Amino acid sequence: MMSSWIKLLTICLIGSALTIGLLFLSLGRKPRIHGRHEVCVYAGSGAVLASDVEHALERLGISYREVDENFIKSGGLMECSALIIPGGYTASYVSTLGEDGFEEIRRFVKGGGLYIGICAGAYIAAERVEVEGRPKGLGIIDIENVRRRGMGLVKITIANMSHPLAEGCPKTMSIWYQNGPYMKPGKGVEVIARYDEEYAAIVCSTYGDGVVVVFSPHPEGSLERGVDPIKLGTAKLLKNALTLTRR
């Protein structure tokens, strides 16, 4: 009887020790996002071109979830694997998301999330945002954005054909452009496609445990202008970008 009681006590003590050990191990780990496979598209204030991205994702057979600034500020991004910030009004993104929203995006990417910034999403990804007053941006990729204006199909040249983002793409592509930044890459930034020798069109980098992909032009095409990204082949760039998540 005494022997059985001692065995039971020993089992309980071992179980408690294991639980405490696992707790200390978990406290020492970096926060990561586990088991999340949801693509989130920002469709909040200022995101006037979110529907273009959503339409392209639907045609690619990729499910997604619309999110807004309140979702981001409340920590909801921890439910996502990828966040797409589409084209829209850059200054509105800065004021609406604010530092609280920006900090949540940084936390999400640092923890292993994938950030895809298109046009306005590219502008806010830099350390400084090229709008009046040059406010602080996300600072999740080392790029200098030069503000440009214009609209129409432009040519880009793939700089690294072996990169997963360029898989299945031709060396030269026509892609929809709508006031996106001409980008000068900095430290740790890989150029995927260029406008010319001086300026990049698509770049990729890491931030913490996450991945950052920035598009100056629009791989999703344009519904308003009748630009079909499937026919152009640029939707493949968006699809490929979504495979770069580290989880």
C-alpha positions as CSV (number, residue, x, y, z in Angstrom):
1,M,0.0,0.0,0.0
2,M,2.8,2.4,1.0
3,S,4.7,1.4,-2.2
4,S,1.8,2.3,-4.4
5,W,1.4,5.7,-2.7
6,I,5.1,6.5,-3.2
7,K,4.8,5.5,-6.9
8,L,1.8,7.8,-7.3
9,L,3.6,10.7,-5.6
10,T,6.7,10.2,-7.8
11,I,4.6,10.3,-11.0
12,C,2.9,13.5,-9.8
13,L,6.2,15.2,-9.0
14,I,7.7,14.2,-12.4
15,G,4.6,15.6,-14.2
16,S,4.9,18.9,-12.3
17,A,8.6,19.2,-13.1
18,L,7.9,18.6,-16.8
19,T,5.1,21.2,-16.8
20,I,7.3,23.8,-15.1
21,G,10.2,23.0,-17.5
22,L,8.0,23.4,-20.6
23,L,6.7,26.7,-19.2
24,F,10.2,28.1,-18.8
25,L,11.1,26.9,-22.3
26,S,8.1,28.7,-23.8
27,L,8.9,31.9,-21.9
28,G,12.4,31.9,-23.5
29,R,11.2,31.5,-27.1
30,K,10.4,34.3,-29.5
31,P,6.7,34.8,-30.1
32,R,5.7,33.1,-33.3
33,I,2.4,32.6,-35.1
34,H,1.5,28.9,-35.2
35,G,-1.1,27.2,-37.3
36,R,-2.2,30.3,-39.2
37,H,-2.9,30.0,-42.9
38,E,-5.2,33.0,-43.5
39,V,-4.4,35.6,-46.1
40,C,-5.7,39.0,-44.8
41,V,-6.3,41.9,-47.1
42,Y,-6.4,45.4,-45.6
43,A,-9.7,47.0,-46.8
44,G,-10.0,49.7,-44.2
45,S,-9.9,53.5,-44.6
46,G,-8.0,54.6,-47.7
47,A,-7.7,51.1,-49.2
48,V,-9.6,52.1,-52.4
49,L,-7.9,49.4,-54.5
50,A,-8.4,46.5,-52.2
51,S,-11.2,45.1,-54.5
52,D,-8.6,44.7,-57.2
53,V,-6.5,42.5,-55.0
54,E,-9.5,40.5,-53.8
55,H,-10.7,39.9,-57.3
56,A,-7.3,38.6,-58.4
57,L,-7.1,36.3,-55.3
58,E,-10.5,34.9,-56.2
59,R,-9.5,34.2,-59.7
60,L,-6.4,32.5,-58.4
61,G,-8.5,30.3,-56.1
62,I,-6.9,31.8,-53.0
63,S,-9.1,32.4,-50.0
64,Y,-8.7,35.6,-48.0
65,R,-10.2,37.6,-45.2
66,E,-10.9,41.4,-45.3
67,V,-9.6,43.3,-42.3
68,D,-9.6,46.9,-41.3
69,E,-7.6,49.2,-39.0
70,N,-9.6,48.2,-35.9
71,F,-8.8,44.5,-36.5
72,I,-5.1,45.3,-36.9
73,K,-4.9,47.6,-33.8
74,S,-6.6,45.0,-31.6
75,G,-4.0,42.4,-32.4
76,G,-6.0,40.4,-34.9
77,L,-3.1,39.9,-37.2
78,M,-2.0,37.0,-35.1
79,E,-4.8,35.1,-36.8
80,C,-3.2,35.6,-40.2
81,S,-0.2,34.2,-42.1
82,A,0.0,37.0,-44.7
83,L,-1.1,40.6,-44.7
84,I,-1.6,42.4,-48.0
85,I,-1.7,46.2,-47.9
86,P,-3.1,47.2,-51.3
87,G,-2.9,50.4,-53.3
88,G,-4.8,53.4,-51.9
89,Y,-4.3,56.7,-50.2
90,T,-1.0,56.6,-48.5
91,A,-1.6,59.6,-46.2
92,S,-4.8,57.9,-45.0
93,Y,-3.0,54.7,-44.1
94,V,-0.5,56.7,-42.0
95,S,-3.3,58.6,-40.1
96,T,-5.8,55.8,-39.8
97,L,-3.4,53.0,-38.8
98,G,-1.3,55.3,-36.6
99,E,1.6,54.2,-34.6
100,D,-0.5,51.6,-32.8
101,G,-1.5,49.9,-36.0
102,F,2.1,50.2,-37.4
103,E,3.4,48.6,-34.2
104,E,1.0,45.7,-34.6
105,I,2.1,45.1,-38.2
106,R,5.8,45.2,-37.1
107,R,5.0,42.6,-34.4
108,F,3.2,40.4,-36.8
109,V,6.0,40.4,-39.4
110,K,8.7,40.0,-36.7
111,G,6.9,37.0,-35.4
112,G,7.0,35.2,-38.7
113,G,4.3,36.8,-40.8
114,L,4.4,37.7,-44.5
115,Y,3.9,41.4,-45.5
116,I,3.0,42.2,-49.1
117,G,2.8,45.9,-49.8
118,I,1.5,47.1,-53.1
119,C,1.9,50.8,-54.2
120,A,0.7,52.6,-51.0
121,G,1.6,49.5,-49.1
122,A,5.2,50.0,-50.5
123,Y,5.3,53.6,-49.5
124,I,4.4,52.9,-45.8
125,A,6.9,49.9,-45.6
126,A,9.9,52.3,-45.6
127,E,11.4,54.1,-42.7
128,R,9.9,57.4,-43.9
129,V,6.7,57.8,-45.9
130,E,6.9,60.0,-48.9
131,V,3.9,62.2,-48.1
132,E,3.7,65.7,-46.6
133,G,5.9,65.9,-43.6
134,R,7.6,62.6,-44.3
135,P,6.2,60.8,-41.2
136,K,7.6,57.7,-39.8
137,G,6.7,54.5,-41.7
138,L,6.8,50.8,-40.7
139,G,10.6,50.6,-41.2
140,I,10.4,46.9,-42.0
141,I,12.5,47.1,-45.2
142,D,15.5,49.2,-46.1
143,I,14.3,51.1,-49.1
144,E,14.3,54.7,-50.2
145,N,11.1,55.5,-52.1
146,V,11.0,58.2,-54.7
147,R,7.5,59.4,-55.4
148,R,6.3,59.2,-59.0
149,R,3.1,59.9,-60.7
150,G,1.6,58.2,-63.7
151,M,-0.8,55.5,-64.8
152,G,-0.6,52.7,-67.5
153,L,1.2,49.6,-68.5
154,V,4.9,49.7,-68.0
155,K,7.8,47.2,-68.6
156,I,9.7,45.6,-65.8
157,T,12.7,43.3,-66.1
158,I,13.1,40.3,-63.7
159,A,16.6,40.7,-62.1
160,N,16.7,37.3,-60.4
161,M,15.0,34.6,-62.5
162,S,15.9,31.9,-59.9
163,H,14.0,33.6,-57.1
164,P,10.7,31.8,-56.0
165,L,8.8,35.1,-56.6
166,A,9.8,35.0,-60.3
167,E,8.9,31.3,-60.9
168,G,7.1,30.8,-64.2
169,C,7.6,34.4,-65.2
170,P,9.2,35.7,-68.4
171,K,12.3,37.9,-68.2
172,T,10.4,41.0,-69.3
173,M,6.8,41.7,-68.3
174,S,4.2,44.3,-68.8
175,I,2.5,45.3,-65.6
176,W,-0.1,47.9,-64.4
177,Y,1.4,51.0,-62.8
178,Q,-0.4,53.6,-60.8
179,N,1.7,56.2,-59.0
180,G,3.9,53.6,-57.2
181,P,7.3,54.5,-55.8
182,Y,10.5,54.1,-57.6
183,M,12.6,52.2,-55.1
184,K,16.3,52.4,-54.2
185,P,17.2,49.2,-52.2
186,G,19.4,49.3,-49.1
187,K,21.0,46.7,-46.9
188,G,19.6,43.2,-47.0
189,V,17.1,44.0,-49.8
190,E,17.0,41.7,-52.8
191,V,15.8,43.2,-56.1
192,I,13.4,40.9,-57.9
193,A,12.5,43.2,-60.7
194,R,13.6,46.6,-62.0
195,Y,12.2,49.5,-64.0
196,D,15.8,50.4,-65.0
197,E,19.4,50.3,-63.7
198,E,18.7,52.8,-61.0
199,Y,15.2,51.9,-59.7
200,A,13.7,48.7,-58.5
201,A,10.1,47.7,-59.1
202,I,9.8,44.7,-56.8
203,V,12.0,43.9,-53.8
204,C,12.1,41.4,-51.0
205,S,13.6,41.3,-47.6
206,T,13.3,39.8,-44.1
207,Y,12.2,41.4,-40.9
208,G,12.7,39.4,-37.7
209,D,11.3,36.0,-38.5
210,G,9.1,37.3,-41.2
211,V,9.2,38.2,-44.9
212,V,8.6,41.5,-46.6
213,V,7.6,41.7,-50.3
214,V,7.1,45.2,-51.8
215,F,5.6,45.9,-55.2
216,S,5.7,49.4,-56.8
217,P,3.4,48.4,-59.6
218,H,0.2,46.3,-59.4
219,P,0.4,42.6,-60.0
220,E,-3.3,42.4,-59.4
221,G,-4.1,44.6,-62.5
222,S,-7.0,47.1,-62.5
223,L,-10.7,46.4,-62.5
224,E,-11.5,50.0,-63.3
225,R,-9.1,50.1,-66.3
226,G,-9.9,46.6,-67.5
227,V,-6.4,45.3,-67.0
228,D,-6.5,41.6,-66.6
229,P,-3.6,40.2,-64.5
230,I,-4.2,36.7,-65.6
231,K,-3.8,37.5,-69.3
232,L,-0.8,39.7,-68.5
233,G,0.7,37.0,-66.3
234,T,1.3,39.4,-63.4
235,A,-1.1,37.6,-61.1
236,K,1.6,34.9,-60.9
237,L,3.8,37.3,-59.1
238,L,1.1,37.8,-56.4
239,K,0.5,34.1,-56.2
240,N,4.3,33.4,-55.9
241,A,4.6,36.1,-53.2
242,L,2.1,34.2,-51.0
243,T,4.4,31.1,-51.0
244,L,7.2,33.0,-49.3
245,T,5.8,32.8,-45.8
246,R,8.2,31.0,-43.4
247,R,5.5,29.0,-41.6
